[in-house]
Amino acid sequence: MGEALTLENTSGTSATEAVSKRQARSRLSNGTHILPGVDGRSTWVRRLRDLMGLHLADLGGEDATSEAERSIIRRAATLTVELERLELRFARAGEASPEEIDLYQRTASTIRRLHEAVGLQRRPRDVTPSLADYLGRAERG
């Protein structure tokens, strides 16, 4: 019970360096890269980053979200970018095949479920006219 556990360091680094390296975060985790080895200046990556930022803002910002919520937002944003690419293809071709429509529909449904999982939901807009608008229309009408 009173035995101390001794670990042998064979890597040539000090114990402090070994602990520091274990606790270091990847570029992906610390937010400096969207994907390893991918140029962050591409249109696709910039749009992904924009969507992730917008969705995170909807949830109160990065500090107000969990890692799991950020993961879901990342997947939803990725699928959104790909749906936008499909939409562009449809517009340029002037049509879409049944297979493409099926893929589009399934992907859009997946995005909806991902959004629901993190609490993003449709908010009905109040379209009731103000009293002044109503009276103004009644006078003109």
N, C-alpha and C positions, 0 to 999 in steps of 0.2 A: 504494500500500500504506500509506503513512503519512498518508493523507487523513483528516481528521476529518469525521464526519457531523454536520451541523447541521440541526436541526428548527426550523421556524418555529412559534411559538406564536401562533395567531390567535384563541384562545378568550377572551383577556382574563384568564386565570388564570396564576398563576406556575407554573413547571416543577414546583416542590415540590407545589403543590396538585393539579396534573394527575396526578402519580404517586400521590399519596395517594388521589385519587378512583378511579383504576384499581384500586388494591389494596383498596379498601373492599369489604366483603361485604354482600350483600343481607340483608334481614330474614329471608328464608327460610333462607339459609345460616348465619346466626349464631344461628338457633333462636328468634328472638323472635316469629315468625309461622309458623303451619302452612301457610297459604295466603294470598297477598296479597289484601287487601280482604275477608277472611272473618272474621266475629266468632269469636274463639277460645273464647268462652263457650258456644257451642251444644253440645247433647248430642252431636251427631255428631263435632265437632272434639275435644271432651273425651275421648270414647271412643277416637278415633284416637290422640290423644296418649298415653292410658293404654296402649293396645296396643303402640305403638312403644316406650314405656319398658319394658314387660314383656319384649318381644322383645330389646331391647338388653341388658337385665339378663341374659337367658339367654346372651348372647354375651360377657359380661364387662364390659358397660358401654360408654358412648359412646367413651371413650378407647381401648378395645381393639378397636374396629371401624373398618373403612375406610369411606370415603365410598360406595363401591359397595355394601357390605353394608348401610349405613344406607338407601340408596336401595331396595334389595330389601325391607328390613324395612318401609319406608314403604308400598310397594305391597302387601305382604302384609297389613298392618294396614288399609289402605283397603278391600281386598277383604273382609276379615273383618267390618268394620263394615257393609258392604253385604249380606253374607250374613246377618248378624244382623237387618238390616231385613227381608230376605226371610222369615226364620224367623218374625218377628213377624207379617208379613202372612199367612203360612200358618196360624199359630195363630189369628189373628182370624177368618179366613175358614173355618177348619176343613177346608181342602183347598188343593191347589196344582194348577195346570194342567200338562199335559205340557211345555209350553214353559218354565214357571217351574222345574220340576224339572230340565229339561235345563240351563238357565242356572245353577241352583244347583250341580249336579253338576260342570259345567265350571269354574265359579269355585272350588269346593272343591279340585278337582284342581290348578288353577293355584296356589292357596295352598300346597298340599303341595309342589309343585315349587319355589316360591320359598323355602320353608323349607329344603328340602334344599340349595338353592344356597348358603345361608349356614351350613350345617352343623347346623341344628336337626334332630333326629331323635328317633324313638321310643326311649325307654329302658325296657326290660322291668323290671318291678317284681318283686323277690324275694318270693314268697308262701310260701316254705318256713317252716313254723312253727319257733320256737325249741325247744330241747330241753325247756325248762320247760313251754311251751305243750303240746307233744306229750304229755309225761308227765301233765300235768294233765288232759288230755282222756281219756287212757287210764284214769286212775283213776276218772273220772266215768262213763265209757262202758261 
